[in-house]
Amino acid sequence: MTLRTRRTGTGPAVAPVDGVTPVPTRWVGPLRISGNAAEGEILVPLATYETPLWPSVARGARISRMVGGGIQTTLVDERMTRSVLLEATDAQAAHAAARALDDRLDELRALTRTTSRFAELLAVRHEIAGPLLYVRFEFSTGDASGHNMVTLASDVLLTHLLAHLPNVGYGSISGNYCTDKKATAVNGILGRGKNVTAEILIPRQILADRLRTTAAKIAHLNVTKNLVGTLLAGGIRSANAHYANMLLAFYLATGQDAANIVEGSQGVTYADDRDGDLYFSCTLPNLIVGTVGNGKGLPLVEDALLRLDCRADRPVGANARRLAALAAATVLCGELSLMAAQTNPGELMDAHSRLERPHGAHHDQ
């Protein structure tokens, strides 16, 4: 099949949109949420072909409504990163350039502000490998996820550094120390996107009546499966059952760059038996979401963001922080439900068999 192209103005030829790939979407919940970025009882959209995900998340959401504050979310930090690569003659020259760069931080911050109304340079970190100097810029990006914003700012900063730093040349606008859409340790350590923890305390009776399990069983499974099992598998900065399932569905429904679930699904589930009650939390240090920018102009996405109240007149960045909190709470709902199911032999497969039959996805558990 020949792909036709068209020209836009004087720019290069671009391919037209040939159609839309439908992904079944369902609003589940509501889930009850509180914390420093979002509060209330809110339905959330999930776009997925794995239809048992809907009732699974709905089960966790139902539990959240049985607990006083529901799911408490705490947004700990936010920053989008881009790393550039400079090449020097040797490590000594790279080190001298890094020291000169540090002395120019205020200058770089002022230059960043000329690239966008919303971009702010928060920090600069660097790593040296022989003659290679990797510079990791960390930015705040308002309500945008910030991919293009930080690349534009980094391009301007890189050009400036090449003109003013001694004995270095161009390597790349992206040196993979960002790290974008790859599973690495650096993002979990330094952060990329929104860093959010979602947590809940569930009374023992609710565990027994609604999840058919106990705090001790879930806490034990979390150690043996999520911690030890992931360790043996060689997991990187990650210890969870299936964050990627909920994140992909939430990202697609809200117009996010779905490839960011690679680093987004790196997170840690923690479970603690507190005298029969269950403390359960999900920490996601790399949630990359935005409420403006690419993907947000589609009618269904716009409708989703409006229904999530993420288009309100709030201070810059607050809508994106709200969206990140809702994403983390959604992840907790699905993680809790799956972990509870896996404490009972046969329950997981039985649920999939029932719910993936024709028309089975139309019925909640």
N, C-alpha and C positions, 0 to 999 in steps of 0.2 A: 504494500500500500504506500502510495506517495504522500508524504506529509507536506501540505501546502503551507506557505509562510506568507506573512504580510509585513509591511513596513509601517512603523509608527514615527511620523515626522521624519527627521533626518537620521534617526537611530538605526540600529541593525535590524535585520529581519527577525521576527519572533514568530513562534508557532501559535496558531489560534487555539482556543480551548475547544477540544473535540467533543466533550461531553462531561458528564458527572458520574463518578463511581458511587453508587448508593451504598451506604453503610447503615444498617438498622440502628435507630436511635430511640432510646426510651428514657423518660424522666423517672427517677426512682427516689424513694424517701417519703416524706422529708426526713432529713437528718437534723438533729439538734446540735448547735455549735455555739461556743462562746470563746472568748479570748481577745487578743489585742489587735486582730485584723478583721474579724467577722463575728456576728452574733445573730441568733434567731433559729427558726425552723425552716429549712430550705430544701426544695427538690433540686436534684442535680441531674444533668443529662449525661448519658453514656452511649457512645456510638461503638458498636462491636458486632462481630459475627458470632462471638461466643456468648450466646443468649443466656446460659445459666449464670453469667456474671450479674445480670439484673436482679434476680431474686436473692443472690448471695449478698450483694451490696445492700439490697433492701432489708435483709435480715439484720445486718449490722446497724443500719439506720434505725430500725425499730428498737433495737437495744438502746441506742443513743437517746431516744425519746422517753425511756423509762428511768433515766438517770438525771438527777437535778440539773447540773450544768451541761449535760450532754457530753459532747466531745470538746475538750478544751484545746484550742490551737494557740501556739506561741510562735510568732514569726521572730526568729533570732537575728537574722542578718539578710542582706540582699546586695548582690553585686553581679554584674555581667563582665566577662573577661575576654580579652584577646591578647595573644602573645605574638610578638614579632621576633624575627631572627636577624641578628647582626653577625657578620663574620669579620674577625680580626686576624692578624698575622699569627698570633700566639696567645696563650692564656694570660700572660702579663698585660698585653694590650687590651684584651677583653676585660680584665679586672680594672684597668685604668679607665676604660670607657664606662663601666658600671658605676664607678665612684663619681665620675663626672656627671653621669645621668642623675644620680641621687641628689647632687647639688642643684639640679635644675627642676626640682619637683614643682615648685610654685610657678615657674615658667610654663611647664607642661600643663598644669591645671588651667592656667589662663588661656592657653592655646586650645585646650579641649572645649572650652565654653564658646569658642568661635565656630565650632562645628555643629552645634545643636543647642536648642533652647533648654534641653533636658539632660544632656550628658554632663556628668561631673566625674572627674578623675579622683577616685578614692585612695588608691595606693598603687605603687609600682614595686614589683618583685622581680628578681632576676636569678638566673642559674647559668653557670659557666661549665662548658664541657670542652676542654682543650681550647681552640681558638673561637669556639662558638659562644655567643652571648644571647641567651633567651630572655626576653623582657616581657613580663606578664603585666599588662595594664588591667586594672580593676575599676569599673565604672558603675555609677548609678544611672538608670535609664528611664526614670519616671514610670509611666504605665505601659511602656513597650517592653517586650522581652529583650530587645536591644541588639539583635544580631547585626543588623546593618548599621545601626548607630555606632556601635563600638568599633566596627571595621572601618568606617569612615574616619572616626576620631583617631584610631590607631594608624591609619594611613598618613594622616596629617602629622601626627607625632613622629612617626618613623622618618618621614621626609625631613622634618626639623632636626632630628637626632643625627641623621646622616650628614647634615650640613654643619653640625656643631661639635660632634664627638670626634675625638682623635683616633685615627688608624682603624676605622671600621668601615665595612661595606655592606651592601644590601644582601640579605639572605632570603627572607620571605616575609610577606605580610602576615602569615600565620605559621608559627613554628611548632604547633602541636602541644605547646605547654599551656594551652588555654584552660581546659581541653574540651573541644567541641565535639559532641556526639561520639565519644569513645569512652570505654570503661577504664578509668585511671584512678590512682589514689589521690592525685593532687587536688581534684575538685572537692572530694570529701574533706580533705584537710583544710584547704584554703577557702572553699566555697565558690559556687557558680550558680547564679540565679537566686532563688529564694530558699533560705534555710528555715524549715518549719518543722515543729514537733506537734503531733496530735496525740492526745492522751485521754484515757477514760478510766474510771473506777467503777467496776460492776459488782453489785452485791451477789453473794453466793446463791441466793434463791433464784435470781434472774438467770444466772448461769445454768442452774439445774432445770428450770422450767422452760426456758426459751432456747438454750443452746445445747441442752442435754450433755453437759460436761461440768468440770470443776476447775477452779483456779489452779490447783496442783497439776492437773493433767495438761493444761495449756502451758503453764510455766515450764514443765518438764519437756514437753514437745518443742518448745521454743529453743531450749538448750540443745537438745539432741538433733533436731532438724535444722533450724535456722542458723544456729551458731556452729556446732560441730560439723554438721553435714556440709555447710557452705565452706567451712575451713578446709575440709578434706577435698572439696571440689576445686579449691583454689580461687574462691570468690575474692573480688577486690572491693574493699571498703563497703561491704554489703552483707547483710544477714536478715533476709526476709523470705516470705513464702511466694508472693506473686504481686509485688507492687506494680510491675509493668502492665498487668492486665487492666487495673483500674486507671492507671495513668494514661495509657494509650486511648482508652475509651473516652476519658475526660478531655484529653488533648484534642482528639478529632472533633468532638462535639462543640468545643469552644474555640476552634480555629487556631490551635497552636501548631508549631513545627513538630510533627510527631516523632521525628528522628531523635529529638532530645530526650525521649524516654530511655535512651541508652545510659546517660548519666543520671537522669531523673529517677530511675528505678534502683539506683544504688542507695540503700538506706538500711536502717537498723530497727528491727522489732524487739521490744523489751517487754517481758511479762514477769509479774511478781505475784506470788500467792501471799496476800495480806490477811492472815487469819480467816481464810476461806473466801474472801473477796478478791477479785482480780484487778490488779493494776495492769493496764495494757497501753503501750505507746508505740507510735511509728514516727521515726525521725527521718526526714527527707532533706538532705543538705543541698540538693541540686535541682530544685523545682524551677524550670524555666518557662514562665508563662507571662502573657501580656494581654491587655485589653484593647490595645490599639496596634496598628501595623498590619503586616502581611497576613492574609487569611481572615481578617476581621470584617471585611466588607460584604461577605456572602450573607444572603438574607437569613438562612437558618442559624448561622453563627451569631449574627447581630441579634436575632431574637433570643438566643440562648443567653448572651451576655446581659441583655435587658432583663430577662426573667431572673437571672442570678443577682440582679441589682449591682452589676459591675460596670454600669454606664452612668452612675450618679455623679452629681456635682460635688466632688470631694477634692481634698488637696492632692496635688500631683503624686502619683504612685499608690494612692490608697486603694483604687479599684483593682490594680494588679495584685496588691497584697491580699485583698479580700479573695480574689480568685485563687491565689496560692493556698490560702487557709482552707477554702472549700475543697481544693484538690487533695490536700493532706487528709482532711476529714473523710473524704470519699475512700481514699486508700485504706484508712483505718477500718472502715466498715467492711470492706471486702477482705482484708487481712484477718480480722477477727472472725468473720464467718467461716473462712476456709480453715483456719487453725482449729476452731471448735469442731468442725466436721471431721478433721483428720485425727482427732482424739478418739473417734468411734469407728471401729472396723466396718468397712463397707459403705459408710454413709456418703462419702464423696462420689463414688461410682454410681450409687443408687440415685443420687440427685441428678447427675449428668444423664443417666439413662432415662429418667422420667422427663426431664426438662428439655432434652434435645429431640424428643419425639415430635412428629408433626403437630403443630399447634401447641406443643407443651410450653413454649416460651411465653405463652400468654397468661400463665398462672404462677402466682407467687408461692413460695414455700409456706 
